[in-house]
């Protein structure tokens, strides 16, 4: 009986997580709602979805998320879960209504067969199965007959009935989905066909801007012809202030002190894996060994300063975490790694004069270094590698295979502290100084704690934002109050129905505020994952088209590109007519490019970038045939198919595999399109903004 009771709880949990919360929660109990008028969160063609059902479904999903991740959902993840649950409930109502219209029912005998028949439902097999994978009929019958499990059995029966109805609906919808032999063969051919081609192209970017004239009438003509491109939904212009949830110095100090108190205990711990788990380390235990270049620089510095087994180093802050690290073992590394810095004088490989000047500049800098100049200072002032220049030329620790060959060869053969070079690479000329070398690797246990703000810190941040909302509401001067409090006001535009907000992500609370707000209204404090935000609705623009003046600056580059396209297409067409493909490149002062083993799904063309029309053009030609001039995304081109590699015969096994893949894809598309059509035609009323969710 104990096993039966245990199975009952597991079964219900698996029902919720594995088979969808919607089917289980249709008859869930009441959930008290205090201080609300009505409890309907939405209506689907007049069929209500109760607030209680919605909340229960959300709670189940929240619990599932916590079970899977070990963490509570963040505010914005909670928003996402609420949105997914709402959509699932709406779609469930649409399915139920469709089943009623189609007369889909499930008999008691069908439910019995799903439980006691020769092929029981997978959930019956999973939780009433024996060691051989068969259903333990006695255990199942005991569960059915157990009066204490009656309520759970009723829920299980309801789930199975709903599951069977859903299967019937899908079978009905998918009954006409077929994949023909011709479709299989065409798919196989598209996947396996390869081609070699030659082409001549003129890139639009090669046409100078000042050689093309763009008039006011050109801009207005483009606007009129592409007006639909500038259609907009109802748009909100909002001003907002955010404060990040950053830990204070006191919060950080508290974490560091906690790690310091654990230092001696960590050193004495015999089971490091258990120790990390006990104190909920953000870095799980691993028995891997690490070279110095494989660790965060801050960690590498303290670990490799004196790497002794058993030594505990830290606490040290790196990567947004505070670390206490035990060195468990040290051994020789399979390869040496070095730390180096460099000064790059950039020069293109195909420009001899620039290369000569770059080398001379590098030699002059080397003489300054030999006379005592500071390497870091010269790197900041002269290096053409902006990333490393900001760090005084420092490249950090690296092993072989990370740098181009001439640089790597010079660096790994250089003694520590001696400047070598100029070393020529395809980027230009380098002066290199090796500042460190390591041939060890370590095994570590990393007790890492996240640097998070304390509850007191979060309360202070929230209270400050509440003060802003209160005083701005009182004075009517949102921007002025923000400035008085030393807070920066930003602006953004949000279209109605826009789910992801720039720089913020998803927030149902923000959308709820905008849906009911009037111009000038100020929101309450809204909590996001990493910050708090207060907004003011500044302006509402109704649905319509953006004006010509508003989009003028967007249109000009498009028109300029169209003009350049016309120029290059005309040049290419004239040259092709006069010289044919063989003389085309010479006539235009360019070269013939070659592509090999081109496939249907190739997205990037060497020398052209992303050119979908190139792919279509090549595979539309016969072997040896030359295309007309094609205006692509980045260039105008003429292409000649030089060789077509026909695929091998389609085997029976591959034919069936492709058929099943296409069938699965098509079924998913049919179901998605059917559901989308139902939703588009349905009368869906969303009342979520009436509730504080």
N, C-alpha and C positions, 0 to 999 in steps of 0.2 A: 504493500500500500504506500510505503514511503516513496518507492520508485515512481509510482503512479503520480503522486502529488508533485514530485520533482519534475516529471515529464510534462505535467500540465503547465507549469510556469515557463519551461523552456519552449514548449510548443507555441504558447501565446507570444513569447518574445520573437521567435523566429517568424511567426506570422507577420508581425509588425515590420521587422527589418527586411526579411527576404522576399516576401510576396506582396508587399505594398500595404501601407497603412490604410488606404482608402476603403478596401473591402472589409476590413475588420471593424472600422469605426462607425459603420452606418447606424448601429443601434447602441452607441455608447451612452452612458448615463449623463444626467444633467450636470452642468457646470455652472454654479451660481454666478450671476453677474449682478453686481451691486451698482446702483446709480445710473443705469442705462435705460434708454427708451427703446425697447425691442432688442431682440438678440439675433437678428439676421445680418450676417456679414456680407452676403451676396445673394442674388437671385439669377437663376439660369432658366430663361423662358418661363418665368413665374415660379419655378421650383426653388424654395429657399435653401440656403446653406447656413446652418446656425453657427453662432459665435462659439457655442460649446464644442461643436464638432471640429471647428477650425482650431480652437485652442488645444484640444486633445491631440489632434494630428500634429500640431507644432511641437507639443511636449514630447511626443513619441520620436519625432525626427531629431529634436535636440538631444534626447537621451541616446539615440543611435549614434549621433555625431560624437558625443562624449565617450561612448563605448569604443568607437573606432579610433579616435585620436588621443584619448586620455586627457583632453582639455575641454573646457566649456567653450561654446561658440563665442566668437568676438561679436561686438555690436553689428558690424556689417555682415558677417557670416549669418547672424541671426536674421538680418533683413533678407538675405538670399534664401534662407530656409523658409521663411514666411511666404516669400514670393513663390517658391516651388510648391509648397503645400497648397496655396491658394489655387494655382494653376491646375494642380492635380485634382483638387476637389471639383473645380469647374468642369474639367475634362471627364471626370467620373460621372457627373450629372448628365453630360451630353451623351455618354455611352449608354447610361441607363434609359434615357429618353428614346434613344435610337432602338434599343432592344425592345422597348414597349411598342414602338411603332411597327417593328418587324415581327412582333409576336414571338419573340424568343423566350422560352420558359425552360425550367429545369425540373424534372420530375423527382419524386422521392427515390424512385428506383435508381436513377442516375447517380444520386448522391451516395446511395448504398454501394453501388458498384465502385465509386471512387474510394470507398473505405474498405469494403469487404470483397471486392471483385478480384479477378485474376491479375489485374494490372492496377493496383491501388495508386492513388496520388503520391508523388514523391515525398510529400511531408509525412505521410503515413509510413512509408518505407524508412524514412530517415529516423523517426522517433519511436517506432514500434518494431524495428528490425532486429534480427538476431545476428550472430557473428558470421553467418553465411550469406547475409544480404537479403534474407527472406523475412516476411512479416511474422512477428510472434503473435499469432492469432489469439492466444490465451491472454496475453498482456493487453492487447487491443480490446478484447471483449470485457475484461475487467474494468478498463477505463470507461467503456460505454455504459456498463452496468453500475458504476460507482455513483451513488446519489450525491456525494460531495463534489463530484466533478461535473454535475449536470450542466451548470451554467457555462463551464468551459467547453463542454461538448456542444452546446447550442451555438456558441461562437464559432467553434471549429466547423460545424455543419453549415453555418451561414457563409463562412469563408469559402468552403468547397462549392457551395451552390453558386456563389458569385463568380468564382473562378471558372466553373463549367459554363456559365452564361457568357463570360468573356471569351472563352475558347470558341463557343458556337458563333459568336458575333464575328470573330476574326476569321473563322473558317468560311463563313458566308461571304465576307468581304474579299477574301483571297481566293475564292473558288475559281475565278476567271483569270488569275495571274498565270501566265505561261511564258516560257522562254523557248523560242524556235531554234532549230539547228543552225539556221542562217545567222541568227544573233550570236550564237556561241562561236561560230567560225569567224565572224567579223570581229568579235572581241579578242579572240586568240590572235588573229592577224594584226590587230592594232597593238597588242602587247608585245609581239615578237618581231614585227617587221622592222628592218633597219635600212638606212640609206646613206650613201655618200653624195655630197653635192659641192659645187663651186658657186661662189656668188661674188658680185661686185655691188658695193653699197656706198651711198653718200649720206653721211649723218647730218641731221638737221642742225646740230649744234655747231657744225663747221661754218654755217652762214653767219656772218657778223650781224649783230643787232642793228647797227647803224646803216646796213645795206638794205634794210626792209622798212618800208613806210607803213605805219598803222594810223589810219585816220579815224576821226570821230564816227564817221558813217560805218567804218568797218566794225568798230566796237558795238554800235547799236544794232547792226545787222546780225552780228553773232548773238547778242543778247536776245533778239527777237526769235532767232532760229533755235535757240537752246533754252528757252524760257523755263521749261520744265526742270532744268538742272538747278534752278534757283528757287524752286518751290520750298516753302517752309511750313512747319506746323506752328501752332500757337507757341510763342516763345516768351520765356521769362528772363528779364535781366535782373540779376540779383547782386547786391553787395554783401560781402560776408567777412567775418573775422574768425580766425582759428587760433587755437593755442594747443601746441603739441603736448602729449602725455610724457614729457621727458622726466627722468628721475633727477632729483636734486643732488647736490654734492653730499648731503646728509644721507640720502637713500643709497648712493654708491658706497659711501663710507661704511654704512651698516652691513652691506653685502661683503665688503672686503674684511671687515672685522669678524664676520661670521666664518669666512674661510680661514682667517688667521687662527681662530680658536680651534678649527678642525685640523690644523697643520700637523700637530704632534700625533693626533689620533690616526690621521691618514698615513703617516710614516710607519706606524706600528701595525696597521691593518694587514692581515695575512691574505684576505680575499679582496682584491681590489675591485673586482667586478661587483661583488655584493655591496661594497662600500659606496660605489658610484650609484648603484640602484637605490640604496637606502637613503641617500641624500638627493635623489632625483636630479642627477647630473644631466645637463643639456647635451653633453657629449657621451654617448654610450661607450661601454668598454670594448676595446679591440686589442688583439694580440699582434697587430701589424707593426712593422718597423717603419720609421720615417727618416728620410734624409732632411738636411736643413732646408733645402729649397721646397720641401713639401709641407712646411709648417708656416703659419702666420709669422711674419718677421719678428713681432714682439715676443712671441713664444719661443721662436728659434734662438733669439738673443739670450734669454734666461736659461734655456735648456742646454745649449751648446757652449755656454760660457765655461762650465766645468761639469761635464756630463759624467756623474758617478751613479752607479746603480744604487737604488734605495733612497736617493736624495729627493726631497720634496722642495720645489721652487714655486715662488709666487707668494701671495696672489698677484696676478698681473692682468691688466685689462687688454683684450684683443677681440676684434670682431663683434663688439657689442656685448661681450660676455666677460665675466670675471673668472679667471682660471687659477686653480691650484693643481700643480702637476707633479706626479711622482714619476721619476725615471726608473723604470723597472729593469731595463737591460740596455747594454751598449755593445755594438759590434762593428767591425769594419764594413763599410758600404761596398756594394758591388761596383760603384763608380764614384769618382770624385766630382764634387760640385764646387763652384766658385761664386764669389760676389765681385762684381765689376762695375765701373762707371765709365762713361764715354762722352765724347764731344763729337757730334756729327755735323759735317759740312755737306749739305745735300747738293747733289748734281745729277742730272739725268744721264743714263748710260749712253744715249745716242747724241750727246752734245759735247764734242771734244773740247771746245773752248771753255764751257762751264766746268768740265772735269779738271782741266788744267788750273783754272782759277781756284777751284775748291781745294785742290791739293796744295797750292801755294798758301792759301789761308790756313790750312791745317798745319803746315810746316811752321808758319809764323807763330801760331798758338803754341806749338810744341816747344819752340825756343823760349817763349815766355814761361812755360812750365819749368823748363830746365833752369831758368834763372830765378825760380822761387815763387812764381805766381801761384795763386790758389786755384786748384782744379775746379772745385765746386763753383767758385765765382765766375770763372771763364765759361763753364758749362751753362750757367744761367744766362750769361750775356750773349753767347755765340752759338750754342748748339741748336741745330735745326730739328731736334727731336723734342717737341714740346713736353711730352709726358715725362721723360727723364730729366729734362732741363730744369723743371721746377724743383726736382730733388737733387740738384747739383750734379746731374748726370748719372745718378745711381740707378742701376738696373736690377738691383736685388740679387738674390741667389738663384743660380740656374745650372742645369746639367747639360750634357751634350744633346744635340738635336733641337735645342730651343732657338738658336741663332743661325743666321746664314753662314755657310761654310767658311768663307775667308775670315769673318769676324770670330767664329768659334775657334778656328785653328790658331789664330793669333792670341786670343784670350787664354786658352788652356795651356799654351806654351810659355806665357809670360810669367816672370817672377812677381811676387807680391810687391806692390809699391812702385814699380817701374812703368813709366808711360811708354807704350809701344804704338807705332804707326807713323805716318798715316796708313791705314788699312783700307784698301779699295773694296767696296761692295756695290751691288746694284743701286744702293741708296745714295752713295757718295763716298766721302772719306771720313774715317773714324780715328780718333785718338782714344786709346783704351788704357785704363789702369785697373789691374786686379787688386782688390782690397781685402780679399779673404779666400781661404780654401779649406774645404772640409772633406774628410774621407771616412766619416763615421755615420752611423744611423742608430736611432734610439727607439725603444719600445716604451710607451708612456701610458699612464692612467690619468685622464684629464677630468678633474672635478670642476665642471663649468656651471656657473649660475648666471641667470639672466639679470641684467641691470634694469629693473623695472621701478616705476614710481610707487611709493607707498600709498596706502589708502588716504593718509593725511594729505599727501601731496596732490593726489587726484581731487580731493575735496576742495583744496585751496584753488586749484586751477578752475574747477567747475564754479566755485563761488565767484571768482573774478569774472567769468563769462556771464554769470547770472546778474552781476552788478551792471555789466554792459547792457544786457537786454532790458533791465529795469529802468536804468537812467535814460537809455535811448528811447524807450517807449514813453517815458515821462516827458522828455524834452522834445521829442520828434526829430532829433538831430543825431542820426546813427553815426555818421562819419565824424562829427564833432566830438561825440562822447568817446568814440574809439581813439581818436587822436589824444584826447585829454588823458586817457588811460595808457597811452603809449603803445597802442595796438594798431597794426597795419590793416587797412581796408583793401580788399581785393574785389574784383568783379568777374562774373562769368555769365554766359547765356546758356539756358537750359530749354530744350524743346520739350513740348508735352509728350509724354510717353518715353522719354529718354531714360534708359535704365542706368547707364554708367555715366557718372558726372566727371568732367575733367579734373584730375588731381585729387579726386575724392573716392571714386568707386561707386558702389551701389548704396543708396540710402532711401528706404521707403519713407522714413520720417521726413526727409527734405521734400520728397514728392507730395506727401500728404499736406505739408505746410503750404506748398505752392498751389495745390488744387483748391484750397479754400481761402487763400489770402487775397487781399486787395492791395493795390499799389500803396507803398508806404508802410505796410504791416511788417512787424519784426517778430521773428520766431522765438520760441523758447530755446534754451540750450539743448543742442542735439549732440549725443555722444557717438563718435565714430571709433574705428579700431584704434587709431593712433593719435586722436585729437578730439577736442570739443569745438563745436562751430555754432555761431549765431548768424542768422541771415536777415537781410531786409529785402523785400520785393520792391525793386525800384521802378520797373516798367513791364507792362504786358503788351506784347505785339500779337495781334490776331493772326490766324492762319491766312496765308496768301503767298505772294511772290515778293522776293527781295527786290528792291528798286534798282534801276540801272546804276544810279550814283553809288549805291551801297556796294555793288559788286564790280564796279569799274576796274578796280585794281586786280581783281581775280581774273577778269576777262582779258585784260591786255596780254599777259603771258600766253594765254591760249590762242589768241588771234595771231600773236607774233609767231608761235609755233606753226600755225596753219599757213602763214605766209612763207615761212622757211620751207615747209613741206612742199608747197607749190613750186618753189624755186628748184629744189633738188629733184623733184619728180620730173619737171620739165627738162632739166639738164640731162638727167639719166635717159629719158625717153628719146631726146634728140640724138644723143650719142649712140644709143642702141640702134636707131634707125639708120644712121650713117655708117657705123663700123661693125655692127653685129656683136655678139657676145665676145668673140675672140679678140676683137680690137677695142673693146669697151673700156677696160682698165687703163690702157695706155692713153686713150683719148681723153680720159678724165684725170690723168695724173695720179692714179691710185693703183692698187694691186688686187689681184684675184685671191679671195680667201677660200679656204677649204674646210669643210666639216665632214667628219667621218662617223659612222655608226650612229647616225641620228635616229631618234625614236619618237613615237607619237607623244609620249609623256614628257619629253625634254622641255624644260621651261626657259633655259638660258642658251643663247646661241653665241659661240665665241666671236668676239668682235662686235656684237650687236646688242647683247643684253637680252632682256625679255622681249621676245618677238613671236607672239602666237601665230601671226599670219605667215611667218616663215615656215613653220611646221606644216600648216595646211597647204601652202603652195608646193613644197617639196613633194609631199605624198599625193598631190594631185597631178603630178607630171609622169610621163612615160620616161623610161630610161633613155638618156641622151637628149631629152627635150628641154628647151629653155623657156622660162616664164616671160611674161610681159613685165613691165615695171610695176612694182608693188609698193604702196605707201604704208610702211609699218609704223610701229610706235615710236621708234627712235631714229629710223633711217628709211630712205627709199632704196630698194634693192632689186636686182635681177638675179635669179638663181637658175642653175642648170643641174639637173639630176644626172649624176655620172654613173651610179650603180645602185641597184635595188637588191637587197638580200632577202630572198623569199624564205619564210619560216619552214621548218621541217613539218612533215605531216602531223596532223592532230591525232594524238592517241585517244583511245576510248576512255582511259582513266582521266586524262586531262580534260576531255570533252565533258565528262560528268562533273568534274571539280568546278569547271567554269560555269556550267549550267546551275549548279547549286549556289555558287557565289552570286550570279545574276538574279536567281530566283529570290534569294534572301534580301538582296538590295532592293529589288522591285517590290517585294512584300512590305518592307519597311517604308518605302516611298508611298505606297498605296495607303497604308494605315495613317501615315503622317499627313498626307494630303486630304484624306477623308476627315480626319479630326480637325485640320485647319479649316476645311470648308464648313464643317458643323459650327465651329467657333465663329467664323465670319458671319454666318447667317443667323446666329443665335442672338437673343436679347439678353445681354449679360449686364446686370447692375452691380456695381462694386461699391459697397458701403464701408470699406475698411477705414476710411478716414474719419468715420464717426467714433471709432474706438481708439483708445490710447494703446497702441501696440508697439 
